[in-house]
């Protein structure tokens, strides 16, 4: 399992479904497309066209550098699927508008599993949980 990162900040699991489905009305397409983390999209914002990578922070899909909390952009178009995203492409797309002086801010790397106690999970969630099964998938 690989993830997208900005320095050490996790930007989502590569290929994870965002739940955001759209159809490109501007081109006349009626086909609905669900975006996934790592898909490359083009869109219009501030009267300019941007090409960026879909991220999902804390289960909220978005575009890094554009609030990271929405995919509701004018003329949104999927350019390329997540399976073709490389670290070089990721860096070039994100850094084009970002910090030209700093290179390699964005990476694709394995997601490390974390071991947490129930109390640590509850602290992160902000509420109590009840474990109903130890078996995965049921």
C-alpha positions, -999 to +999 in steps of 0.1 A: +000+000+000+015+034-011+005+069-001+010+104-013+030+127+010+039+164+013+071+162+033+058+140+062+021+150+059+000+121+046-022+132+016-040+099+010-037+063+000-028+060-037-058+047-057-084+050-028-119+060-040-128+095-030-166+090-034-166+121-057-184+113-090-187+138-119-194+140-156-176+165-178-206+186-189-184+211-208-172+184-233-207+169-236-197+136-220-224+119-201-201+092-186-198+095-149-162+093-135-152+086-099-120+102-089-094+084-069-064+096-049-035+102-073-057+109-103-045+139-123-071+164-131-074+197-149-098+225-138-104+263-139-100+284-108-092+322-105-097+324-143-067+301-148-064+265-158-045+242-134-034+205-136-030+189-102-032+156-083-063+145-063-056+140-026-077+130+004-069+144+038-088+130+068-113+113+044-121+146+026-111+147-011-096+177-027-067+193-045-035+201-025-031+239-026-067+246-033-082+241+002-079+203+000-116+200+009-134+201-024-134+188-060-161+212-071-142+231-098-153+246-131-144+224-161-130+196-140-115+169-162-096+137-154-064+137-174-047+106-162-054+077-137-035+072-104-019+041-117+003+062-140+014+088-114+051+088-107+069+107-080+085+129-107+051+138-122+037+144-088+065+168-079+065+187-112+027+192-111+026+203-075+058+224-074+050+242-106+028+266-086+044+259-053+079+265-042+102+264-071+133+267-048+125+235-029+126+203-048+113+169-038+086+181-014+061+156-027+066+118-026+049+085-032+060+059-006+048+029+014+024+036+042+037+024+075+012+006+097+007+021+132+000+000+163-024+018+186-042+009+218-079+013+221-074+044+244-050+059+217-076+054+190-103+069+212-081+099+219-076+105+182-113+100+174-125+121+203-150+095+214-152+060+229-153+029+207-165-007+213-145-035+196-171-060+183-147-084+165-110-090+162-113-108+128-107-088+096-137-087+073-162-097+099 
